[in-house]
Amino acid sequence: MKRKLLDRKNKWDNLLDKTDNLFLDIDLSDSVLIGCQHLLESNLDLFKKLFERGLKQSNTFVIGKCYSTHSSIVKAFTNLGVYVDSSSSYFDSHLPFDIQFAKNIELFVNKVLRLIKRIYFEKIIILDDGGYLISQISQKLKGYKILAVEQTSSGYWRLVDSKVNFPIINAARSHIKLEYESPLIAQVWTNEFRKALNYIKSPIKRILIIGGGSIGTAISNELKNKYIVRIYDTELSKSSISNNNLDSILKEFDVIIGCTGRSCISIDQLQKLKEGIILASASSSDREFPSSHIRSHFLPDSNSHKHIYFKRIWLLNNGFPLNFYGGKNSLPKPKAQLTRSIMLASIYYGLNLQKTKTGFIKLPREIQDKIFENWTK
């Protein structure tokens, strides 16, 4: 039995290898890679695969996000010779994360652009998580061959109307991520949610999910057998509530889960919530709720993973998504290989484009299907 489990683990871990083998003649020795990524173990595996294709560690520059940066992975990257921006682990509890991060990205890009003047390269690869990095580089860097990959829906919507002069492979809207990654994320998220409920010891019955996209729907499926779960969405086809007046229904729920990718509860609406309400994010950043406003009533704290209680409101994980809970991975490592393989394929496919295009480009369905076929074998 132990041997069978080991063999199965190796098959999961080989998914990146199988994806790598789908592409021939990829040479990254003349490339610079600039990345905004969650500094977690699964992403380290992705970068190691790129190093095997010739990418120089000294030509690799990354910045992480404080709520998803693990210190041991930062150390592993730096030991390889990769430049990791020092802001990756810094958290100011009194400021909204997006304000902090936009400033960090700008400083990071300025620093990297100075550093790459000293090295030889022919093309730049941008790996982005949220669209900030692509936006900054498109404004500041002209005249180079650039390929970008965006892996999040929030990044896609941030950039979709932007005019960029290089291709962006749209990994975010790939059917694999939308259809198969979301249930995996929901499983991890709900597991951390249950741990949080055990910690705060608050009985709950009714849950409101704001945002009926792939993540919100997947979380609803995980919770609906135990709780009364309702989904509110401005797009009525995704909503299970006929009343489109959000303010009028807020007091009915014990938990509000934000899945919109933007602000779903304002400071003014905090007064309309039920006493003891639990606020939990399932998107990115801390933007679903007025998290920094709540945190500002406490002493500054560098720990981004606290559950805090203020004026009859519980804010879980400081307002950050629960699937980023401080561990080495936001998904079990084998399952995370699915998205990492999509990222790897997006890079290779983009580099193989015969004709230079600009703006968002879909990763072909046949490539996604081949990855999924290997994943399910």
Secondary structure, DSSP 8 states (H G I E B T S, - for coil): -HHHHHHHHHHHHTHHHHHHTTS-S---TTEEEEEE---SHHHHHHHHHHHHTT--GGGEEEE--GGG--HHHHHHHHHHT-EE-GGGG---TTS-HHHHHHHHHHHHHHHHHHHGGGS--SEEEEEESSSHHHHHHHHH--SSEEEEEE--HHHHHHHTT---SSEEEE-TT-HHIIIIIHHHHHHHHHHHHHHHHHHHT----EEEEE--SHHHHHHHHHHTTTSEEEEE-SSGGG-S-S---GGGTGGG-SEEEE-SSS--S-TGGGGGS-TTEEEEE-SSTTTTTTHHHHHTTS-----S---EEETTEEEGGGGS-TT-SSSS-SS-HHHHHHHHHHHHHHHHHHHT-SS---EEE---HHHHHHHHHHHH-
